[in-house]
């Protein structure tokens, strides 16, 4: 099964450090995933990733490289209480096309949800990447039209796990939203505000309930 080695985010390292992430130079290890901060020269946001055990790096516009690097041997304890990556969010103007490309690369499609999200996306597809999830959201038609029509898929945001979400939110103060129920049953979520200083949308979530 393909797994995530590294996420590339066009942020400055000190912005993440100020939010309670432990960094080694430009890299933050969150669970088994490396987050490498490339600075703002690339514009901002989640700009790429590297995956292990993929059959092709052509993922319908999602900037991808292949990796054979082992997962990190040590997991630093972050003062903000973040313990891992929950999921990566990408957006596609043509969900079926993107799903076909991802399956062709060996990604494990778990389900397609044919229901709208609170933000208005009509459909979503979910892929399992080891312990992590890739959520591909169908872009609303009006957004695609405003952008000038069909185009490749693109990365959008990240969701991290917080062992004690109440404590994490309390520590971040006005840089994070209030906690609310997540779409996933039994879970709760908060989102970083623009005042947090990151260029990528970031959510903080409680772990999935034990079955």
KOLLOKOL-251970 format. One record per residue (C-alpha): chain; residue number from 1; residue in three letters; x, y, z. Coordinates in pm, 1 decimal, always signed. Example, Ala and Ser with C-alpha at 12.3 -4.5 7.8 and 13.67 -1.06 7.14 Angstrom:
! residues 2
@zake:A, marnu:1, numi:ALA, x:+1230.0, y:-450.0, z:+780.0
@zake:A, marnu:2, numi:SER, x:+1367.0, y:-106.0, z:+714.0
This chain:
! residues 211
@zake:A, marnu:1, numi:UNK, x:+0.0, y:+0.0, z:+0.0
@zake:A, marnu:2, numi:UNK, x:+135.1, y:+347.7, z:-82.4
@zake:A, marnu:3, numi:UNK, x:+218.1, y:+556.3, z:+224.5
@zake:A, marnu:4, numi:UNK, x:+309.5, y:+921.3, z:+282.4
@zake:A, marnu:5, numi:UNK, x:+677.3, y:+999.0, z:+338.6
@zake:A, marnu:6, numi:UNK, x:+684.3, y:+1379.4, z:+319.9
@zake:A, marnu:7, numi:UNK, x:+454.6, y:+1676.2, z:+273.5
@zake:A, marnu:8, numi:UNK, x:+594.1, y:+1998.1, z:+123.9
@zake:A, marnu:9, numi:UNK, x:+443.5, y:+2317.0, z:+263.6
@zake:A, marnu:10, numi:UNK, x:+544.2, y:+2664.0, z:+142.1
@zake:A, marnu:11, numi:UNK, x:+567.2, y:+2819.9, z:+488.2
@zake:A, marnu:12, numi:UNK, x:+846.4, y:+2958.1, z:+699.9
@zake:A, marnu:13, numi:UNK, x:+969.2, y:+2724.2, z:+972.9
@zake:A, marnu:14, numi:UNK, x:+928.2, y:+2983.7, z:+1247.1
@zake:A, marnu:15, numi:UNK, x:+553.8, y:+3007.6, z:+1178.2
@zake:A, marnu:16, numi:UNK, x:+513.6, y:+2639.5, z:+1267.3
@zake:A, marnu:17, numi:UNK, x:+748.7, y:+2664.2, z:+1562.0
@zake:A, marnu:18, numi:UNK, x:+538.8, y:+2949.2, z:+1702.5
@zake:A, marnu:19, numi:UNK, x:+236.1, y:+2716.3, z:+1701.4
@zake:A, marnu:20, numi:UNK, x:+408.8, y:+2458.1, z:+1918.8
@zake:A, marnu:21, numi:UNK, x:+555.6, y:+2224.0, z:+1657.5
@zake:A, marnu:22, numi:UNK, x:+907.2, y:+2088.5, z:+1714.8
@zake:A, marnu:23, numi:UNK, x:+1131.4, y:+2134.8, z:+1409.6
@zake:A, marnu:24, numi:UNK, x:+1470.5, y:+2007.2, z:+1300.2
@zake:A, marnu:25, numi:UNK, x:+1584.0, y:+2288.3, z:+1069.3
@zake:A, marnu:26, numi:UNK, x:+1308.0, y:+2297.9, z:+806.3
@zake:A, marnu:27, numi:UNK, x:+1137.1, y:+1967.5, z:+890.9
@zake:A, marnu:28, numi:UNK, x:+862.4, y:+1881.3, z:+1135.6
@zake:A, marnu:29, numi:UNK, x:+791.9, y:+1513.8, z:+1206.4
@zake:A, marnu:30, numi:UNK, x:+427.0, y:+1445.9, z:+1288.1
@zake:A, marnu:31, numi:UNK, x:+364.9, y:+1080.2, z:+1360.9
@zake:A, marnu:32, numi:UNK, x:+519.2, y:+887.7, z:+1072.5
@zake:A, marnu:33, numi:UNK, x:+508.1, y:+1181.7, z:+829.8
@zake:A, marnu:34, numi:UNK, x:+768.0, y:+1449.2, z:+763.5
@zake:A, marnu:35, numi:UNK, x:+643.4, y:+1802.6, z:+693.4
@zake:A, marnu:36, numi:UNK, x:+914.6, y:+1998.0, z:+513.5
@zake:A, marnu:37, numi:UNK, x:+874.6, y:+2374.4, z:+512.2
@zake:A, marnu:38, numi:UNK, x:+1006.7, y:+2517.3, z:+187.6
@zake:A, marnu:39, numi:UNK, x:+960.3, y:+2888.5, z:+259.7
@zake:A, marnu:40, numi:UNK, x:+729.5, y:+3130.7, z:+85.2
@zake:A, marnu:41, numi:UNK, x:+909.7, y:+3144.1, z:-250.9
@zake:A, marnu:42, numi:UNK, x:+665.6, y:+2888.2, z:-394.4
@zake:A, marnu:43, numi:UNK, x:+368.2, y:+3105.0, z:-305.8
@zake:A, marnu:44, numi:UNK, x:+209.8, y:+2917.9, z:-16.5
@zake:A, marnu:45, numi:UNK, x:+4.1, y:+2616.9, z:+77.0
@zake:A, marnu:46, numi:UNK, x:+61.3, y:+2244.9, z:+42.1
@zake:A, marnu:47, numi:UNK, x:+266.6, y:+2227.3, z:-276.7
@zake:A, marnu:48, numi:UNK, x:+361.6, y:+1860.3, z:-306.1
@zake:A, marnu:49, numi:UNK, x:+431.0, y:+1528.8, z:-138.7
@zake:A, marnu:50, numi:UNK, x:+639.3, y:+1214.7, z:-167.4
@zake:A, marnu:51, numi:UNK, x:+485.6, y:+867.0, z:-148.6
@zake:A, marnu:52, numi:UNK, x:+630.8, y:+520.2, z:-104.0
@zake:A, marnu:53, numi:UNK, x:+529.8, y:+221.4, z:-317.9
@zake:A, marnu:54, numi:UNK, x:+349.2, y:+408.8, z:-594.1
@zake:A, marnu:55, numi:UNK, x:+330.7, y:+284.1, z:-951.0
@zake:A, marnu:56, numi:UNK, x:+342.3, y:+628.9, z:-1111.6
@zake:A, marnu:57, numi:UNK, x:+384.1, y:+989.1, z:-1000.0
@zake:A, marnu:58, numi:UNK, x:+119.6, y:+1112.9, z:-1246.5
@zake:A, marnu:59, numi:UNK, x:-164.6, y:+1186.4, z:-1006.9
@zake:A, marnu:60, numi:UNK, x:-383.3, y:+1419.4, z:-1212.3
@zake:A, marnu:61, numi:UNK, x:-191.1, y:+1732.6, z:-1118.6
@zake:A, marnu:62, numi:UNK, x:-100.8, y:+1653.1, z:-756.4
@zake:A, marnu:63, numi:UNK, x:+273.9, y:+1720.9, z:-747.5
@zake:A, marnu:64, numi:UNK, x:+424.7, y:+1387.4, z:-643.5
@zake:A, marnu:65, numi:UNK, x:+765.1, y:+1224.7, z:-614.2
@zake:A, marnu:66, numi:UNK, x:+847.6, y:+864.3, z:-531.1
@zake:A, marnu:67, numi:UNK, x:+1033.4, y:+779.1, z:-210.9
@zake:A, marnu:68, numi:UNK, x:+1197.4, y:+466.7, z:-68.4
@zake:A, marnu:69, numi:UNK, x:+1292.1, y:+637.0, z:+258.7
@zake:A, marnu:70, numi:UNK, x:+1192.5, y:+461.9, z:+580.6
@zake:A, marnu:71, numi:UNK, x:+954.8, y:+631.8, z:+827.2
@zake:A, marnu:72, numi:UNK, x:+1119.4, y:+847.4, z:+1094.6
@zake:A, marnu:73, numi:UNK, x:+1279.0, y:+647.9, z:+1373.8
@zake:A, marnu:74, numi:UNK, x:+1184.6, y:+905.4, z:+1637.9
@zake:A, marnu:75, numi:UNK, x:+864.0, y:+1098.8, z:+1697.5
@zake:A, marnu:76, numi:UNK, x:+919.1, y:+1424.6, z:+1884.4
@zake:A, marnu:77, numi:UNK, x:+656.6, y:+1529.5, z:+2136.8
@zake:A, marnu:78, numi:UNK, x:+504.7, y:+1856.2, z:+2018.5
@zake:A, marnu:79, numi:UNK, x:+415.3, y:+2106.6, z:+2293.2
@zake:A, marnu:80, numi:UNK, x:+84.8, y:+2174.1, z:+2115.9
@zake:A, marnu:81, numi:UNK, x:-25.3, y:+1812.2, z:+2167.8
@zake:A, marnu:82, numi:UNK, x:-38.8, y:+1713.5, z:+1799.4
@zake:A, marnu:83, numi:UNK, x:+38.1, y:+1342.2, z:+1765.9
@zake:A, marnu:84, numi:UNK, x:-11.6, y:+1257.6, z:+1399.3
@zake:A, marnu:85, numi:UNK, x:-159.7, y:+1328.9, z:+1059.9
@zake:A, marnu:86, numi:UNK, x:-524.5, y:+1236.7, z:+1009.6
@zake:A, marnu:87, numi:UNK, x:-579.3, y:+1328.2, z:+645.7
@zake:A, marnu:88, numi:UNK, x:-469.3, y:+1533.0, z:+346.6
@zake:A, marnu:89, numi:UNK, x:-733.0, y:+1721.4, z:+146.4
@zake:A, marnu:90, numi:UNK, x:-717.8, y:+1770.1, z:-228.6
@zake:A, marnu:91, numi:UNK, x:-975.9, y:+1926.8, z:-459.3
@zake:A, marnu:92, numi:UNK, x:-1067.5, y:+1809.2, z:-806.1
@zake:A, marnu:93, numi:UNK, x:-1290.8, y:+1969.9, z:-1069.4
@zake:A, marnu:94, numi:UNK, x:-1338.9, y:+1617.5, z:-1216.6
@zake:A, marnu:95, numi:UNK, x:-1359.0, y:+1368.9, z:-931.9
@zake:A, marnu:96, numi:UNK, x:-1402.7, y:+1055.2, z:-1143.1
@zake:A, marnu:97, numi:UNK, x:-1096.4, y:+1144.2, z:-1352.8
@zake:A, marnu:98, numi:UNK, x:-883.7, y:+1204.8, z:-1044.6
@zake:A, marnu:99, numi:UNK, x:-1003.6, y:+885.4, z:-876.9
@zake:A, marnu:100, numi:UNK, x:-906.8, y:+686.1, z:-1186.4
@zake:A, marnu:101, numi:UNK, x:-558.3, y:+841.1, z:-1187.1
@zake:A, marnu:102, numi:UNK, x:-505.1, y:+768.8, z:-818.3
@zake:A, marnu:103, numi:UNK, x:-621.4, y:+411.0, z:-850.5
@zake:A, marnu:104, numi:UNK, x:-388.8, y:+371.5, z:-1147.2
@zake:A, marnu:105, numi:UNK, x:-99.8, y:+470.5, z:-919.9
@zake:A, marnu:106, numi:UNK, x:-194.7, y:+200.6, z:-671.3
@zake:A, marnu:107, numi:UNK, x:-381.2, y:+409.9, z:-413.6
@zake:A, marnu:108, numi:UNK, x:-647.3, y:+222.2, z:-218.9
@zake:A, marnu:109, numi:UNK, x:-993.2, y:+371.9, z:-278.1
@zake:A, marnu:110, numi:UNK, x:-1206.8, y:+300.2, z:+26.3
@zake:A, marnu:111, numi:UNK, x:-1528.4, y:+478.3, z:-63.8
@zake:A, marnu:112, numi:UNK, x:-1696.3, y:+761.3, z:-250.8
@zake:A, marnu:113, numi:UNK, x:-1937.3, y:+965.9, z:-42.8
@zake:A, marnu:114, numi:UNK, x:-2227.2, y:+1091.3, z:-252.0
@zake:A, marnu:115, numi:UNK, x:-2336.2, y:+1356.2, z:-3.5
@zake:A, marnu:116, numi:UNK, x:-2252.1, y:+1726.8, z:+19.4
@zake:A, marnu:117, numi:UNK, x:-2010.6, y:+1858.4, z:+279.6
@zake:A, marnu:118, numi:UNK, x:-2101.3, y:+2154.8, z:+504.2
@zake:A, marnu:119, numi:UNK, x:-1889.1, y:+2369.1, z:+269.6
@zake:A, marnu:120, numi:UNK, x:-2093.7, y:+2263.9, z:-32.7
@zake:A, marnu:121, numi:UNK, x:-1871.0, y:+2009.1, z:-206.4
@zake:A, marnu:122, numi:UNK, x:-2109.2, y:+1758.8, z:-369.5
@zake:A, marnu:123, numi:UNK, x:-1896.5, y:+1440.9, z:-346.4
@zake:A, marnu:124, numi:UNK, x:-1577.6, y:+1313.0, z:-185.8
@zake:A, marnu:125, numi:UNK, x:-1350.4, y:+1013.3, z:-239.4
@zake:A, marnu:126, numi:UNK, x:-1136.4, y:+862.5, z:+36.3
@zake:A, marnu:127, numi:UNK, x:-809.7, y:+676.3, z:-14.1
@zake:A, marnu:128, numi:UNK, x:-617.8, y:+485.7, z:+252.2
@zake:A, marnu:129, numi:UNK, x:-244.8, y:+561.7, z:+270.4
@zake:A, marnu:130, numi:UNK, x:-129.0, y:+342.5, z:+557.3
@zake:A, marnu:131, numi:UNK, x:-238.7, y:+518.8, z:+875.8
@zake:A, marnu:132, numi:UNK, x:-338.7, y:+831.8, z:+682.4
@zake:A, marnu:133, numi:UNK, x:-623.4, y:+927.4, z:+451.5
@zake:A, marnu:134, numi:UNK, x:-634.7, y:+1127.1, z:+129.2
@zake:A, marnu:135, numi:UNK, x:-970.3, y:+1299.5, z:+92.2
@zake:A, marnu:136, numi:UNK, x:-1040.7, y:+1420.4, z:-260.8
@zake:A, marnu:137, numi:UNK, x:-1325.6, y:+1669.4, z:-273.7
@zake:A, marnu:138, numi:UNK, x:-1531.1, y:+1739.0, z:-584.5
@zake:A, marnu:139, numi:UNK, x:-1508.6, y:+2111.6, z:-652.3
@zake:A, marnu:140, numi:UNK, x:-1851.6, y:+2278.1, z:-676.9
@zake:A, marnu:141, numi:UNK, x:-1944.4, y:+2357.9, z:-1036.5
@zake:A, marnu:142, numi:UNK, x:-1967.7, y:+2731.4, z:-973.3
@zake:A, marnu:143, numi:UNK, x:-1613.3, y:+2737.9, z:-835.0
@zake:A, marnu:144, numi:UNK, x:-1484.1, y:+2551.1, z:-1140.3
@zake:A, marnu:145, numi:UNK, x:-1657.5, y:+2800.9, z:-1368.4
@zake:A, marnu:146, numi:UNK, x:-1509.5, y:+3097.6, z:-1179.9
@zake:A, marnu:147, numi:UNK, x:-1163.5, y:+2946.5, z:-1220.0
@zake:A, marnu:148, numi:UNK, x:-1203.0, y:+2924.9, z:-1595.1
@zake:A, marnu:149, numi:UNK, x:-1318.7, y:+2566.9, z:-1643.1
@zake:A, marnu:150, numi:UNK, x:-1170.1, y:+2223.9, z:-1600.6
@zake:A, marnu:151, numi:UNK, x:-817.4, y:+2194.9, z:-1462.4
@zake:A, marnu:152, numi:UNK, x:-602.9, y:+1941.6, z:-1274.5
@zake:A, marnu:153, numi:UNK, x:-657.4, y:+1840.9, z:-914.3
@zake:A, marnu:154, numi:UNK, x:-474.3, y:+2040.8, z:-649.1
@zake:A, marnu:155, numi:UNK, x:-381.4, y:+2010.2, z:-283.4
@zake:A, marnu:156, numi:UNK, x:-579.4, y:+2213.7, z:-33.0
@zake:A, marnu:157, numi:UNK, x:-529.7, y:+2138.7, z:+337.3
@zake:A, marnu:158, numi:UNK, x:-421.6, y:+1914.1, z:+624.7
@zake:A, marnu:159, numi:UNK, x:-587.8, y:+1769.6, z:+932.6
@zake:A, marnu:160, numi:UNK, x:-377.5, y:+1672.0, z:+1234.3
@zake:A, marnu:161, numi:UNK, x:-464.5, y:+1461.1, z:+1535.7
@zake:A, marnu:162, numi:UNK, x:-452.3, y:+1615.9, z:+1882.1
@zake:A, marnu:163, numi:UNK, x:-438.5, y:+1381.6, z:+2181.0
@zake:A, marnu:164, numi:UNK, x:-626.8, y:+1636.4, z:+2395.7
@zake:A, marnu:165, numi:UNK, x:-803.8, y:+1874.6, z:+2162.5
@zake:A, marnu:166, numi:UNK, x:-937.3, y:+2091.7, z:+2444.2
@zake:A, marnu:167, numi:UNK, x:-585.1, y:+2150.1, z:+2576.9
@zake:A, marnu:168, numi:UNK, x:-447.3, y:+2215.1, z:+2227.0
@zake:A, marnu:169, numi:UNK, x:-715.4, y:+2473.5, z:+2151.3
@zake:A, marnu:170, numi:UNK, x:-671.7, y:+2638.9, z:+2489.4
@zake:A, marnu:171, numi:UNK, x:-298.1, y:+2671.0, z:+2428.2
@zake:A, marnu:172, numi:UNK, x:-344.7, y:+2826.1, z:+2084.3
@zake:A, marnu:173, numi:UNK, x:-589.5, y:+3088.7, z:+2209.4
@zake:A, marnu:174, numi:UNK, x:-742.7, y:+3316.2, z:+1947.5
@zake:A, marnu:175, numi:UNK, x:-535.8, y:+3158.1, z:+1669.3
@zake:A, marnu:176, numi:UNK, x:-783.7, y:+2870.1, z:+1646.8
@zake:A, marnu:177, numi:UNK, x:-1160.0, y:+2838.2, z:+1613.7
@zake:A, marnu:178, numi:UNK, x:-1393.8, y:+2697.5, z:+1872.7
@zake:A, marnu:179, numi:UNK, x:-1427.9, y:+2318.9, z:+1883.3
@zake:A, marnu:180, numi:UNK, x:-1729.7, y:+2177.1, z:+1699.6
@zake:A, marnu:181, numi:UNK, x:-1857.4, y:+1832.3, z:+1600.4
@zake:A, marnu:182, numi:UNK, x:-1673.9, y:+1684.9, z:+1300.8
@zake:A, marnu:183, numi:UNK, x:-1844.3, y:+1520.7, z:+1003.3
@zake:A, marnu:184, numi:UNK, x:-1700.5, y:+1190.7, z:+1124.7
@zake:A, marnu:185, numi:UNK, x:-1928.9, y:+1050.1, z:+1398.7
@zake:A, marnu:186, numi:UNK, x:-1792.2, y:+1075.1, z:+1750.8
@zake:A, marnu:187, numi:UNK, x:-1513.1, y:+1316.2, z:+1663.0
@zake:A, marnu:188, numi:UNK, x:-1453.6, y:+1688.0, z:+1717.0
@zake:A, marnu:189, numi:UNK, x:-1262.1, y:+1943.9, z:+1514.9
@zake:A, marnu:190, numi:UNK, x:-1119.1, y:+2297.6, z:+1528.7
@zake:A, marnu:191, numi:UNK, x:-945.8, y:+2496.5, z:+1255.6
@zake:A, marnu:192, numi:UNK, x:-654.4, y:+2734.4, z:+1264.7
@zake:A, marnu:193, numi:UNK, x:-741.5, y:+3093.5, z:+1181.6
@zake:A, marnu:194, numi:UNK, x:-545.4, y:+3318.9, z:+946.7
@zake:A, marnu:195, numi:UNK, x:-390.9, y:+3481.1, z:+1252.9
@zake:A, marnu:196, numi:UNK, x:-202.1, y:+3154.6, z:+1310.1
@zake:A, marnu:197, numi:UNK, x:+23.8, y:+3261.9, z:+1024.1
@zake:A, marnu:198, numi:UNK, x:+13.9, y:+2947.4, z:+807.4
@zake:A, marnu:199, numi:UNK, x:-53.6, y:+2950.6, z:+434.6
@zake:A, marnu:200, numi:UNK, x:-213.9, y:+2605.3, z:+432.6
@zake:A, marnu:201, numi:UNK, x:-556.8, y:+2542.5, z:+588.0
@zake:A, marnu:202, numi:UNK, x:-506.4, y:+2322.8, z:+896.4
@zake:A, marnu:203, numi:UNK, x:-765.2, y:+2139.9, z:+1104.9
@zake:A, marnu:204, numi:UNK, x:-708.0, y:+1979.3, z:+1443.2
@zake:A, marnu:205, numi:UNK, x:-911.4, y:+1670.6, z:+1528.9
@zake:A, marnu:206, numi:UNK, x:-972.3, y:+1421.9, z:+1804.7
@zake:A, marnu:207, numi:UNK, x:-858.6, y:+1066.4, z:+1725.2
@zake:A, marnu:208, numi:UNK, x:-1115.7, y:+821.3, z:+1592.7
@zake:A, marnu:209, numi:UNK, x:-1313.2, y:+650.1, z:+1870.6
@zake:A, marnu:210, numi:UNK, x:-1199.2, y:+298.4, z:+1957.4
@zake:A, marnu:211, numi:UNK, x:-1416.8, y:+34.5, z:+1798.1
